[in-house]
Amino acid sequence: VGAHGTGAMLPPMDEQIISMKLVTPAKGTIELSKEKDPELFYLARCGLGGLGVVAEVTIQCVDRHQLVEHTFISNFKEISKNH
């Protein structure tokens, strides 16, 4: 699944996954969750297809977020001064 969030208040997408079905070459279709196989579930959430093909995902719902973009131009000297 591997997708980034936008900061501390909006976590990465993989943290919203509750369970998934993964089709693997060795074990066929397996169902993963934090309760069933925590280690493999954690790895598969951001496996980017390396462990198999994600066939089904259950995602928890969260409140919508209002995202606002602020764009500005700065240089190294200005950034260093403020940090």
Backbone atoms as SQL, in Angstrom:
CREATE TABLE atoms (id INTEGER PRIMARY KEY, chain TEXT, resi INTEGER, resn TEXT, atom TEXT, x REAL, y REAL, z REAL);
INSERT INTO atoms VALUES
  (1, 'A', 1, 'VAL', 'N', 0.841, -1.172, 0.000),
  (2, 'A', 1, 'VAL', 'CA', 0.000, 0.000, 0.000),
  (3, 'A', 1, 'VAL', 'C', 0.884, 1.232, 0.000),
  (4, 'A', 2, 'GLY', 'N', 1.874, 1.295, 0.839),
  (5, 'A', 2, 'GLY', 'CA', 2.890, 2.333, 0.906),
  (6, 'A', 2, 'GLY', 'C', 2.536, 3.711, 0.381),
  (7, 'A', 3, 'ALA', 'N', 2.000, 4.562, 1.210),
  (8, 'A', 3, 'ALA', 'CA', 1.728, 5.948, 0.841),
  (9, 'A', 3, 'ALA', 'C', 2.010, 6.814, 2.061),
  (10, 'A', 4, 'HIS', 'N', 2.538, 7.997, 1.836),
  (11, 'A', 4, 'HIS', 'CA', 2.905, 8.840, 2.966),
  (12, 'A', 4, 'HIS', 'C', 1.715, 9.648, 3.473),
  (13, 'A', 5, 'GLY', 'N', 1.833, 10.131, 4.698),
  (14, 'A', 5, 'GLY', 'CA', 0.839, 11.029, 5.272),
  (15, 'A', 5, 'GLY', 'C', 1.279, 12.461, 5.041),
  (16, 'A', 6, 'THR', 'N', 0.669, 13.366, 5.761),
  (17, 'A', 6, 'THR', 'CA', 1.047, 14.767, 5.586),
  (18, 'A', 6, 'THR', 'C', 1.436, 15.412, 6.907),
  (19, 'A', 7, 'GLY', 'N', 1.898, 14.639, 7.847),
  (20, 'A', 7, 'GLY', 'CA', 2.332, 15.208, 9.115),
  (21, 'A', 7, 'GLY', 'C', 1.823, 14.400, 10.291),
  (22, 'A', 8, 'ALA', 'N', 2.051, 14.935, 11.486),
  (23, 'A', 8, 'ALA', 'CA', 1.716, 14.218, 12.715),
  (24, 'A', 8, 'ALA', 'C', 0.216, 13.994, 12.879),
  (25, 'A', 9, 'MET', 'N', -0.597, 14.887, 12.350),
  (26, 'A', 9, 'MET', 'CA', -2.043, 14.777, 12.528),
  (27, 'A', 9, 'MET', 'C', -2.721, 13.903, 11.469),
  (28, 'A', 10, 'LEU', 'N', -2.034, 13.602, 10.390),
  (29, 'A', 10, 'LEU', 'CA', -2.590, 12.763, 9.327),
  (30, 'A', 10, 'LEU', 'C', -1.567, 11.676, 9.006),
  (31, 'A', 11, 'PRO', 'N', -1.724, 10.497, 9.621),
  (32, 'A', 11, 'PRO', 'CA', -0.721, 9.441, 9.461),
  (33, 'A', 11, 'PRO', 'C', -0.734, 8.843, 8.057),
  (34, 'A', 12, 'PRO', 'N', 0.296, 8.055, 7.738),
  (35, 'A', 12, 'PRO', 'CA', 0.354, 7.405, 6.434),
  (36, 'A', 12, 'PRO', 'C', -0.840, 6.480, 6.210),
  (37, 'A', 13, 'MET', 'N', -1.180, 6.278, 4.968),
  (38, 'A', 13, 'MET', 'CA', -2.331, 5.450, 4.601),
  (39, 'A', 13, 'MET', 'C', -2.217, 4.031, 5.156),
  (40, 'A', 14, 'ASP', 'N', -1.013, 3.489, 5.197),
  (41, 'A', 14, 'ASP', 'CA', -0.868, 2.103, 5.657),
  (42, 'A', 14, 'ASP', 'C', -1.298, 1.924, 7.111),
  (43, 'A', 15, 'GLU', 'N', -1.284, 2.983, 7.907),
  (44, 'A', 15, 'GLU', 'CA', -1.722, 2.875, 9.300),
  (45, 'A', 15, 'GLU', 'C', -3.241, 2.782, 9.431),
  (46, 'A', 16, 'GLN', 'N', -3.968, 3.015, 8.350),
  (47, 'A', 16, 'GLN', 'CA', -5.424, 2.909, 8.366),
  (48, 'A', 16, 'GLN', 'C', -5.901, 1.503, 7.985),
  (49, 'A', 17, 'ILE', 'N', -4.985, 0.631, 7.577),
  (50, 'A', 17, 'ILE', 'CA', -5.359, -0.715, 7.142),
  (51, 'A', 17, 'ILE', 'C', -5.650, -1.596, 8.352),
  (52, 'A', 18, 'ILE', 'N', -6.806, -2.256, 8.317),
  (53, 'A', 18, 'ILE', 'CA', -7.212, -3.159, 9.392),
  (54, 'A', 18, 'ILE', 'C', -6.879, -4.605, 9.035),
  (55, 'A', 19, 'SER', 'N', -7.121, -4.972, 7.776),
  (56, 'A', 19, 'SER', 'CA', -6.796, -6.322, 7.315),
  (57, 'A', 19, 'SER', 'C', -6.614, -6.295, 5.805),
  (58, 'A', 20, 'MET', 'N', -6.030, -7.375, 5.283),
  (59, 'A', 20, 'MET', 'CA', -5.846, -7.482, 3.835),
  (60, 'A', 20, 'MET', 'C', -5.735, -8.936, 3.424),
  (61, 'A', 21, 'LYS', 'N', -6.104, -9.195, 2.175),
  (62, 'A', 21, 'LYS', 'CA', -5.876, -10.509, 1.573),
  (63, 'A', 21, 'LYS', 'C', -4.731, -10.345, 0.597),
  (64, 'A', 22, 'LEU', 'N', -3.761, -11.214, 0.735),
  (65, 'A', 22, 'LEU', 'CA', -2.554, -11.162, -0.070),
  (66, 'A', 22, 'LEU', 'C', -2.436, -12.466, -0.847),
  (67, 'A', 23, 'VAL', 'N', -2.238, -12.385, -2.157),
  (68, 'A', 23, 'VAL', 'CA', -2.040, -13.575, -2.986),
  (69, 'A', 23, 'VAL', 'C', -0.540, -13.741, -3.176),
  (70, 'A', 24, 'THR', 'N', -0.020, -14.856, -2.659),
  (71, 'A', 24, 'THR', 'CA', 1.421, -15.099, -2.685),
  (72, 'A', 24, 'THR', 'C', 1.744, -16.289, -3.584),
  (73, 'A', 25, 'PRO', 'N', 2.955, -16.349, -4.128),
  (74, 'A', 25, 'PRO', 'CA', 3.325, -17.487, -4.963),
  (75, 'A', 25, 'PRO', 'C', 3.486, -18.779, -4.156),
  (76, 'A', 26, 'ALA', 'N', 3.913, -18.679, -2.907),
  (77, 'A', 26, 'ALA', 'CA', 4.196, -19.879, -2.113),
  (78, 'A', 26, 'ALA', 'C', 2.997, -20.380, -1.307),
  (79, 'A', 27, 'LYS', 'N', 2.209, -19.455, -0.742),
  (80, 'A', 27, 'LYS', 'CA', 1.137, -19.863, 0.172),
  (81, 'A', 27, 'LYS', 'C', -0.261, -19.620, -0.379),
  (82, 'A', 28, 'GLY', 'N', -0.368, -19.159, -1.612),
  (83, 'A', 28, 'GLY', 'CA', -1.683, -18.854, -2.168),
  (84, 'A', 28, 'GLY', 'C', -2.250, -17.606, -1.517),
  (85, 'A', 29, 'THR', 'N', -3.561, -17.572, -1.336),
  (86, 'A', 29, 'THR', 'CA', -4.213, -16.407, -0.734),
  (87, 'A', 29, 'THR', 'C', -4.189, -16.529, 0.784),
  (88, 'A', 30, 'ILE', 'N', -3.664, -15.500, 1.433),
  (89, 'A', 30, 'ILE', 'CA', -3.634, -15.478, 2.897),
  (90, 'A', 30, 'ILE', 'C', -4.299, -14.196, 3.380),
  (91, 'A', 31, 'GLU', 'N', -4.966, -14.290, 4.519),
  (92, 'A', 31, 'GLU', 'CA', -5.595, -13.122, 5.120),
  (93, 'A', 31, 'GLU', 'C', -4.722, -12.651, 6.274),
  (94, 'A', 32, 'LEU', 'N', -4.397, -11.370, 6.249),
  (95, 'A', 32, 'LEU', 'CA', -3.506, -10.808, 7.257),
  (96, 'A', 32, 'LEU', 'C', -4.215, -9.748, 8.074),
  (97, 'A', 33, 'SER', 'N', -3.882, -9.710, 9.357),
  (98, 'A', 33, 'SER', 'CA', -4.345, -8.651, 10.252),
  (99, 'A', 33, 'SER', 'C', -3.355, -8.560, 11.403),
  (100, 'A', 34, 'LYS', 'N', -3.503, -7.516, 12.192),
  (101, 'A', 34, 'LYS', 'CA', -2.631, -7.323, 13.348),
  (102, 'A', 34, 'LYS', 'C', -2.783, -8.474, 14.343),
  (103, 'A', 35, 'GLU', 'N', -4.006, -9.008, 14.441),
  (104, 'A', 35, 'GLU', 'CA', -4.271, -10.090, 15.389),
  (105, 'A', 35, 'GLU', 'C', -3.773, -11.445, 14.882),
  (106, 'A', 36, 'LYS', 'N', -3.929, -11.717, 13.584),
  (107, 'A', 36, 'LYS', 'CA', -3.587, -13.036, 13.037),
  (108, 'A', 36, 'LYS', 'C', -2.089, -13.256, 12.881),
  (109, 'A', 37, 'ASP', 'N', -1.391, -12.279, 12.326),
  (110, 'A', 37, 'ASP', 'CA', 0.052, -12.407, 12.085),
  (111, 'A', 37, 'ASP', 'C', 0.665, -11.008, 12.083),
  (112, 'A', 38, 'PRO', 'N', 0.914, -10.454, 13.270),
  (113, 'A', 38, 'PRO', 'CA', 1.348, -9.056, 13.370),
  (114, 'A', 38, 'PRO', 'C', 2.603, -8.723, 12.556),
  (115, 'A', 39, 'GLU', 'N', 3.589, -9.603, 12.568),
  (116, 'A', 39, 'GLU', 'CA', 4.843, -9.301, 11.871),
  (117, 'A', 39, 'GLU', 'C', 4.650, -9.252, 10.353),
  (118, 'A', 40, 'LEU', 'N', 4.007, -10.266, 9.794),
  (119, 'A', 40, 'LEU', 'CA', 3.788, -10.295, 8.349),
  (120, 'A', 40, 'LEU', 'C', 2.823, -9.185, 7.920),
  (121, 'A', 41, 'PHE', 'N', 1.820, -8.909, 8.745),
  (122, 'A', 41, 'PHE', 'CA', 0.878, -7.824, 8.457),
  (123, 'A', 41, 'PHE', 'C', 1.615, -6.493, 8.367),
  (124, 'A', 42, 'TYR', 'N', 2.483, -6.226, 9.323),
  (125, 'A', 42, 'TYR', 'CA', 3.260, -4.986, 9.329),
  (126, 'A', 42, 'TYR', 'C', 4.124, -4.871, 8.073),
  (127, 'A', 43, 'LEU', 'N', 4.780, -5.965, 7.700),
  (128, 'A', 43, 'LEU', 'CA', 5.636, -5.959, 6.514),
  (129, 'A', 43, 'LEU', 'C', 4.828, -5.789, 5.228),
  (130, 'A', 44, 'ALA', 'N', 3.677, -6.430, 5.155),
  (131, 'A', 44, 'ALA', 'CA', 2.856, -6.374, 3.938),
  (132, 'A', 44, 'ALA', 'C', 2.216, -5.007, 3.733),
  (133, 'A', 45, 'ARG', 'N', 1.964, -4.281, 4.820),
  (134, 'A', 45, 'ARG', 'CA', 1.326, -2.961, 4.684),
  (135, 'A', 45, 'ARG', 'C', 2.127, -2.040, 3.782),
  (136, 'A', 46, 'CYS', 'N', 3.440, -2.137, 3.841),
  (137, 'A', 46, 'CYS', 'CA', 4.298, -1.293, 2.992),
  (138, 'A', 46, 'CYS', 'C', 5.204, -2.134, 2.109),
  (139, 'A', 47, 'GLY', 'N', 4.773, -3.336, 1.786),
  (140, 'A', 47, 'GLY', 'CA', 5.599, -4.251, 1.003),
  (141, 'A', 47, 'GLY', 'C', 5.727, -3.886, -0.459),
  (142, 'A', 48, 'LEU', 'N', 4.874, -2.977, -0.947),
  (143, 'A', 48, 'LEU', 'CA', 4.909, -2.526, -2.344),
  (144, 'A', 48, 'LEU', 'C', 4.903, -3.685, -3.334),
  (145, 'A', 49, 'GLY', 'N', 4.204, -4.763, -2.977),
  (146, 'A', 49, 'GLY', 'CA', 4.080, -5.904, -3.874),
  (147, 'A', 49, 'GLY', 'C', 5.180, -6.930, -3.742),
  (148, 'A', 50, 'GLY', 'N', 6.146, -6.688, -2.887),
  (149, 'A', 50, 'GLY', 'CA', 7.269, -7.603, -2.738),
  (150, 'A', 50, 'GLY', 'C', 6.900, -8.929, -2.095),
  (151, 'A', 51, 'LEU', 'N', 5.806, -8.971, -1.343),
  (152, 'A', 51, 'LEU', 'CA', 5.390, -10.207, -0.671),
  (153, 'A', 51, 'LEU', 'C', 4.249, -10.905, -1.396),
  (154, 'A', 52, 'GLY', 'N', 3.666, -10.243, -2.370),
  (155, 'A', 52, 'GLY', 'CA', 2.542, -10.801, -3.111),
  (156, 'A', 52, 'GLY', 'C', 1.662, -9.681, -3.629),
  (157, 'A', 53, 'VAL', 'N', 0.527, -10.069, -4.195),
  (158, 'A', 53, 'VAL', 'CA', -0.412, -9.101, -4.754),
  (159, 'A', 53, 'VAL', 'C', -1.532, -8.871, -3.748),
  (160, 'A', 54, 'VAL', 'N', -1.790, -7.615, -3.425),
  (161, 'A', 54, 'VAL', 'CA', -2.888, -7.289, -2.513),
  (162, 'A', 54, 'VAL', 'C', -4.191, -7.416, -3.290),
  (163, 'A', 55, 'ALA', 'N', -5.038, -8.355, -2.857),
  (164, 'A', 55, 'ALA', 'CA', -6.298, -8.613, -3.549),
  (165, 'A', 55, 'ALA', 'C', -7.474, -7.908, -2.884),
  (166, 'A', 56, 'GLU', 'N', -7.353, -7.636, -1.587),
  (167, 'A', 56, 'GLU', 'CA', -8.453, -7.003, -0.849),
  (168, 'A', 56, 'GLU', 'C', -7.882, -6.284, 0.361),
  (169, 'A', 57, 'VAL', 'N', -8.445, -5.114, 0.668),
  (170, 'A', 57, 'VAL', 'CA', -7.983, -4.328, 1.815),
  (171, 'A', 57, 'VAL', 'C', -9.194, -3.807, 2.574),
  (172, 'A', 58, 'THR', 'N', -9.153, -3.910, 3.893),
  (173, 'A', 58, 'THR', 'CA', -10.161, -3.285, 4.750),
  (174, 'A', 58, 'THR', 'C', -9.490, -2.109, 5.441),
  (175, 'A', 59, 'ILE', 'N', -10.075, -0.920, 5.243),
  (176, 'A', 59, 'ILE', 'CA', -9.488, 0.314, 5.764),
  (177, 'A', 59, 'ILE', 'C', -10.462, 0.952, 6.744),
  (178, 'A', 60, 'GLN', 'N', -9.935, 1.430, 7.868),
  (179, 'A', 60, 'GLN', 'CA', -10.796, 2.116, 8.832),
  (180, 'A', 60, 'GLN', 'C', -11.107, 3.522, 8.335),
  (181, 'A', 61, 'CYS', 'N', -12.277, 3.981, 8.641),
  (182, 'A', 61, 'CYS', 'CA', -12.679, 5.336, 8.258),
  (183, 'A', 61, 'CYS', 'C', -12.173, 6.333, 9.292),
  (184, 'A', 62, 'VAL', 'N', -11.777, 7.483, 8.828),
  (185, 'A', 62, 'VAL', 'CA', -11.345, 8.567, 9.712),
  (186, 'A', 62, 'VAL', 'C', -12.050, 9.844, 9.270),
  (187, 'A', 63, 'ASP', 'N', -12.095, 10.814, 10.164),
  (188, 'A', 63, 'ASP', 'CA', -12.678, 12.103, 9.803),
  (189, 'A', 63, 'ASP', 'C', -11.895, 12.719, 8.655),
  (190, 'A', 64, 'ARG', 'N', -12.594, 13.412, 7.789),
  (191, 'A', 64, 'ARG', 'CA', -11.906, 14.053, 6.673),
  (192, 'A', 64, 'ARG', 'C', -11.036, 15.195, 7.187),
  (193, 'A', 65, 'HIS', 'N', -10.018, 15.514, 6.419),
  (194, 'A', 65, 'HIS', 'CA', -9.084, 16.576, 6.786),
  (195, 'A', 65, 'HIS', 'C', -9.154, 17.693, 5.756),
  (196, 'A', 66, 'GLN', 'N', -9.019, 18.895, 6.216),
  (197, 'A', 66, 'GLN', 'CA', -8.937, 20.050, 5.330),
  (198, 'A', 66, 'GLN', 'C', -7.459, 20.327, 5.095),
  (199, 'A', 67, 'LEU', 'N', -6.982, 20.024, 3.906),
  (200, 'A', 67, 'LEU', 'CA', -5.577, 20.236, 3.585),
  (201, 'A', 67, 'LEU', 'C', -5.410, 21.587, 2.894),
  (202, 'A', 68, 'VAL', 'N', -4.417, 22.324, 3.337),
  (203, 'A', 68, 'VAL', 'CA', -4.127, 23.635, 2.764),
  (204, 'A', 68, 'VAL', 'C', -2.654, 23.649, 2.377),
  (205, 'A', 69, 'GLU', 'N', -2.372, 24.095, 1.174),
  (206, 'A', 69, 'GLU', 'CA', -0.990, 24.158, 0.705),
  (207, 'A', 69, 'GLU', 'C', -0.470, 25.586, 0.821),
  (208, 'A', 70, 'HIS', 'N', 0.718, 25.716, 1.399),
  (209, 'A', 70, 'HIS', 'CA', 1.407, 27.003, 1.472),
  (210, 'A', 70, 'HIS', 'C', 2.725, 26.843, 0.720),
  (211, 'A', 71, 'THR', 'N', 2.935, 27.641, -0.296),
  (212, 'A', 71, 'THR', 'CA', 4.150, 27.560, -1.099),
  (213, 'A', 71, 'THR', 'C', 4.952, 28.843, -0.927),
  (214, 'A', 72, 'PHE', 'N', 6.244, 28.688, -0.698),
  (215, 'A', 72, 'PHE', 'CA', 7.110, 29.857, -0.585),
  (216, 'A', 72, 'PHE', 'C', 8.501, 29.475, -1.064),
  (217, 'A', 73, 'ILE', 'N', 9.274, 30.479, -1.382),
  (218, 'A', 73, 'ILE', 'CA', 10.645, 30.273, -1.841),
  (219, 'A', 73, 'ILE', 'C', 11.584, 30.793, -0.767),
  (220, 'A', 74, 'SER', 'N', 12.607, 30.012, -0.486),
  (221, 'A', 74, 'SER', 'CA', 13.572, 30.394, 0.532),
  (222, 'A', 74, 'SER', 'C', 14.947, 29.921, 0.090),
  (223, 'A', 75, 'ASN', 'N', 15.957, 30.334, 0.813),
  (224, 'A', 75, 'ASN', 'CA', 17.300, 29.843, 0.519),
  (225, 'A', 75, 'ASN', 'C', 17.887, 29.244, 1.794),
  (226, 'A', 76, 'PHE', 'N', 19.029, 28.626, 1.665),
  (227, 'A', 76, 'PHE', 'CA', 19.636, 27.929, 2.790),
  (228, 'A', 76, 'PHE', 'C', 19.913, 28.864, 3.962),
  (229, 'A', 77, 'LYS', 'N', 20.371, 30.068, 3.672),
  (230, 'A', 77, 'LYS', 'CA', 20.699, 31.031, 4.733),
  (231, 'A', 77, 'LYS', 'C', 19.454, 31.388, 5.549),
  (232, 'A', 78, 'GLU', 'N', 18.325, 31.637, 4.887),
  (233, 'A', 78, 'GLU', 'CA', 17.081, 31.970, 5.595),
  (234, 'A', 78, 'GLU', 'C', 16.577, 30.791, 6.425),
  (235, 'A', 79, 'ILE', 'N', 16.660, 29.616, 5.864),
  (236, 'A', 79, 'ILE', 'CA', 16.205, 28.424, 6.588),
  (237, 'A', 79, 'ILE', 'C', 17.084, 28.177, 7.807),
  (238, 'A', 80, 'SER', 'N', 18.392, 28.301, 7.648),
  (239, 'A', 80, 'SER', 'CA', 19.322, 28.083, 8.759),
  (240, 'A', 80, 'SER', 'C', 19.092, 29.085, 9.883),
  (241, 'A', 81, 'LYS', 'N', 18.767, 30.305, 9.537),
  (242, 'A', 81, 'LYS', 'CA', 18.542, 31.353, 10.534),
  (243, 'A', 81, 'LYS', 'C', 17.324, 31.033, 11.407),
  (244, 'A', 82, 'ASN', 'N', 16.325, 30.405, 10.834),
  (245, 'A', 82, 'ASN', 'CA', 15.083, 30.112, 11.555),
  (246, 'A', 82, 'ASN', 'C', 15.089, 28.778, 12.288),
  (247, 'A', 83, 'HIS', 'N', 16.152, 28.019, 12.164),
  (248, 'A', 83, 'HIS', 'CA', 16.187, 26.719, 12.842),
  (249, 'A', 83, 'HIS', 'C', 17.359, 26.658, 13.744);
